[in-house]
Amino acid sequence: MKTERRPDSQAVIDGLGQGTLLFDSNNRLVQYNQAARRILGGDMRAVAREGWVGALNYFDRRLPIEYESLNSIRTKALTSSRPVRFKIDRHGAFVPCWAAAVHGQSGEVYTMITIEQPDWAAMGELLRHYLKEANDAIDATAGHARLIQRSMSNPKANMTVEQIARRIGGFARIIGVHMFRMRQLTDMMVRWEVIRTDRLRETVSSQRSKVLLEDFLSEFMESLGDTPLVDPETSDESPRPRIKMIVPANLYIVAAPHYLSLVLRDILRNAIMYSMRATPVYIAVQEIGADDSIQIDVTDEGYGIRRTEYGTVFEPFVRAKQPEIIGEFGYGLSLYLCKHEVEAMGGRLWFKSDEGHGTTFSLKFPAWREDAASSASESSGS
């Protein structure tokens, strides 16, 4: 009879992307993996040599103020049937970690610490985008400001006042485009930083409240006239005439109004930019009784999404390759931010699309009930 051969445990944990440290009941480090070596760097030698004492020295000085010590986290993990989540401050960013009890066949109880590895490549890509946009904005603004000054102080002899005004208006419009893009990317960096430093759930939790969708969406529509929604190079027309709303009365959700507004603006911007100007965009709200939730659908009649690109829609800095979409200005970042923010609010974000016919992005949030705030807060903290 042929015996099945299994890979040894060291090969298994070396194949993990997370750093893994395993300590026995005598506080000795009995196993760790390659990812742990990369994350801990030179501190790995001290942890390997000193065991749990070395781990305390590494983790305790990096724990945020809300955690007492790694010892208290370990105690909680050893008495829990589920891993305990915590975080450490590493190079200015909060990194998620987990502590769990692992039971050996002989009755030995081990403590396993795992450390996630942040994707710094995406942050570097965002910084490159930002620096390029900043340099373009600085150069364009300075150059066109000089042209405006020259046009006003030394106009051509044969130019009328109307021609000078149109010329200056054209320069001002180009400056406005660069300022809009700079503002948009700066706002995205702020949102990204909240995600990167693991403050999103805490920030959203402090803002969650009872939201009457009828009133919220009415005020949201009014706000669309305050600042441009789409890139000025695409259109300077108000988007409000294109947006059709179907919102039943007396539907309440649990959400953070500021983040809900950010998400809706991003989804509407995409719907308007990636569809023909004459076509409507619908916002429809419905109650889903089966799971006591409220669903918001944003539907356009635009270019749609290719099925081969479904898997990358929510990835950062990935844009669809259709000519109509590539022709519009964008960063490929907003939907990544939206997904994180919706999920931090206790909601869900997904889409359905038919290439050439349109796309629907759907947001689902818990319906407000008298006990919704407390239950939502508990779920966000778990």
N, C-alpha and C positions, 0 to 999 in steps of 0.2 A: 504494500500500500504506500502510495507516494504522500509524503508529509508536506503540507504547504509551508513554504518558508516566508517569514514576514521580515520586513526591514527592521533593523535595530532602532531603538528609541532615539539614539543620537542622530541618525540619518533623518528621522522624521522631524525632530525639532529644528535641525539645521535647514530643513526645507521650508520653514515658516518665515513669513515676512516680519513678524513681531519678535522683538527681543524677549527671550525666555530665560528665567532664573528659577531653579528648583532647590529649595532648602529642606533639610531633614529636621526632625524634632530636636536634634542637638545643635541646630543653627549652623550646620555646615552646608556649604554650597556643593551639591552633589551633581548638578548638571546645568549646563548653559549652552547657548547656541551661537552661531556666527553673527546673527543679527544683534545679539546682546553685546558682542565684542565691538561691533561697529558703533552702536549707540553710546555705550559707556566709555569707549576709548581707553585712555590710560587708567581710568577708575576701575576697569574690569580686573586689573591685577590685584587691587586691594580687596575687592569683593571676593575674588577667588581665594585669596589668602586668608582673609578674616571672616568670611562667611556672612552671617546675618549682621554682625557688627559693622562690617564694611558696607553692607547695603544700607544700614541706617545712616551712615555718614554720607552716602551718596544721595539718598532719597530725601532725608529729613531737611537738608538745606535747600531743597528744590520744591518742597511742598508748599502750596498756597496756605494762607493764614487759616482757612476754614478747616484744615486737617491738623489734628494734634501731632501725630507722628506716624511713621510706618508701623510701629508696634500696635497702635490702636486699630489701624487698618487690618493688620494681620489677625488680631483678636476677633474682629468682626467677620473676617473671611472664614476663619476656622470654626465659627459657630453658625455659619450660613450654608444653605444648600445651593446658593448661587454665587458666582463671582462678584466681587465688590469693586466697583469702578472708582478710580481716583485719578488725579492728574498731577503732573510736575511741570515746573517752569524750566524749559531748556532752550537756551539761546534766545530768550525773549518771547517764546511761544509756548503755550500750554499743550502738553503732550498727554493724550489719554493712556492710562495704565489700568491693569486689572490685578487683583489679588484673589487667589482661590485655594481651597483645600483640595489636595489630591490624596486619595486613600490607596495605600499599597496593599498587595495581597496578604502580607503578613500582619496587617493591622496598623502599620506605620502611617502617620499622617504627615504629609509634606506640605510646604507652602510654596505655591507657584506664583511668581510675579511676571507679568507680561507687559511689554512696553511697545506701543505702536510707533511706526516710523512715519513722520509727516512727509507729504509730497512737496518738497521745497522747489521742485522744478516748476510747478504751476505758479508759485509765488514769484519766482524769478521771471517767468514769462509776463506776469502782470506788471512787474517793475519795469521790464523792457518796454512794454506798451506805454506805460505812464511816462517814462523818460522821453520816448520818441514823440508822444503827443505834446509833452511840455516843450520840447525843443521846437517842434513845428509851430506851436502856438506863439512862442516867444518870437521866433523869426518872422512869422507872418504878421503878427500884430505890430512889431517894430517897423517892418518894411512898409506896411500899408498906412501906419500912422505918419511915416515920413511923406508918403505920397499924398495923403490928405493935407498935411501942412503945406506941401509944395503947391498943391492945387489951389489952396486958399490964398497963399501969399504971393504966388507968381503964376496966375492963370494965363493960358494962351490968349492972345489978343482977339482971336476970332471966336472964342467960346462964350456962349450966353450963360446967364445965371442958372437957367434950367439944366444946361449940359454939365456945368460944374457940380450942381446938386446931385445929378444922376451919377456922376463919376464918384463923388464922395460917398454916396449911398451904396454903390457897388463895393467900394473898399470896406465900408462899415459892415456890410453883410458878410464879407469873407472873414473879417475879424470875429463877427458873431458866431459863425460856424465853428471856428477854432475854440472860442470860449465855451460854446455848448459842449463840444466833445471833451474839453478839459474838465468841465464841471461834471459831466456824466462819468468819466473815468475816475475822477477823484471820489465821487460818491460810491462807486463800485469798490474802490480800494478801502474805504471806510467800512463798508459792509463785509468785505473779505476779511479785514483785520479782526472784526468781531467773531467771525467763524474760526479764523486761524488761532486765535488766543483762547478758544473754548469758552467764550463769554456769551454765545448766542442764546442758549437755552435760559441762562440766568437773566439776560436782558429781556428776552421775550416774556418770560414768566412774570417779571415785575410789571409788564405792560398789559398783560392779558385782562380782558374785561368783557362785559356783556355788550355785544354790538348788534344794534337793530339794522339789518342790511338795507332796508328801504331808505332810512335816513342817511346811512353811511354812503351808499352808492350815489344818492342825490348830491351830497356834499362833495363826493369824489369827482363827479362829473363837472361840478362848478369849478373845482380846482384845476381842471385841465386847461382852462384859459389863462391861468397865472403864469405858467412856464411852458416852453415848447415841449411837446411829447416826443416827436420824432426829430431826426437830424434835419436842421434847417436846409441843408442841401437837397434833401428829399422833398420836403414840402414845408411851406410856411402857413398853410391853411389850418384852421381849427379842426381838430378831429371830431368834435362833438356831433356835427350833423350826421356823420357816418355811423355813430354808435346807437344801437337800438337796445333798450333794456326791457326785460320781462322780470319783474321783481314782485312776488306776492307780499302782501302786508303781514306784519307781525311775525317775521322770521328772525330769530335771534341766534347768534353763534358766539362761541368763546374764541376770541382772537386778540391779537395786538394790533390796534388800528393803524399805527405807523407802518408796521411791516406789511400789513394787508394792503395798504395803499401802494407801497413800493412794489410789491409783487404784481398787483393789477396794472400798474403803469408799465412795467416791463412786458407783461404778456400782451397788453393792448398795443404797445409800441411795435412789437413783432407782427401782430395781426394786421396793423395798418401799413407797415412798411412792406410786408411781403404779400400784398394783395393789390389789385387794381384800384385806382382812386375812386371809381364810381361805386364800388361794391360795399355793402354794409358789413358791420361787425356787430355781433350780437352778444349781449351779456344776459344770460338766463339763469335764474335761481330756482331751485326746487328742493323740497324737503324729502329726505330719504328715510322713511319710517323704519326700515328693516334694521338699521344700525344707529338710529337716533342722531342723524347728522344732516347737514345742509350742504348742498352742492352748488358751486358756481361754475358755469360753463361759459367760456369765451370762444366764440366760433367765428371764423372768417371764411371767405370764399376765395382764398388766395392760391398760391402756388403749391401748397402742400409739402409734405416731407417724403422723400424716397424711403421705401421700406428698408433698403440696405443701410440707411443712416439712422434708423430708429435707436440703435444702441448707443449713439454718441450725442443725442440731443441734450442731455443734462451734464455732459462733460465740459470742463472749462477750456476756452480758446479753441473750440472745434465748431466750424461753421459748415452748413450744407454747401454742396458743390454745384447746385443748380445755378445757371447763369443769372437768373433773375435775382437770386439772393446774394450772390457774390457781387453783383453790381451795386448793392446798397451798402452803406457804411455800417460797420458793426464790429464788436470785439469777440462775440461768441462766449460771453461770460454771464449774461443776465439770467439765463435759465438755470445755470448751476447755482447761483445765489438764491434764486427763487425757491428751488427745491429744498435747500437747507433751511430757509426761513419758514416755509410752509410746514415742514416736518417739525421744526422747533416749536411751532404753535400748536402742535398736536394734530396737524392736518395731513393731507396727502395731495400730491400733484402728479397728474399723468396726462397723456394726450392720445388722441385718435386722429389719423390723417389719411387723406386720399389724394395722392399726388395729382396735381392739376385741378383739384376741386375744392380744397380747403382743409383746415385743421381746427380741431377743438381742443383747447387746454381746459382741464377740469380741476377744480380745487374743492376738496371736501373738508369741512370742519365740524367739530362736535357742536350739536345744537345746545343752546343755553338751557339749562334746567337749574332749579334752585340749588342743587348740590353739584352743579357742573364745575364751578370754580374750584372747589376743594378737590374734586376727583381729578380734574385736569392738572392741578398743581402737583398732585401726588404722582401722576403718570409722567410728567415732565421731569420730575426729580429722580425718577428711578433709573 
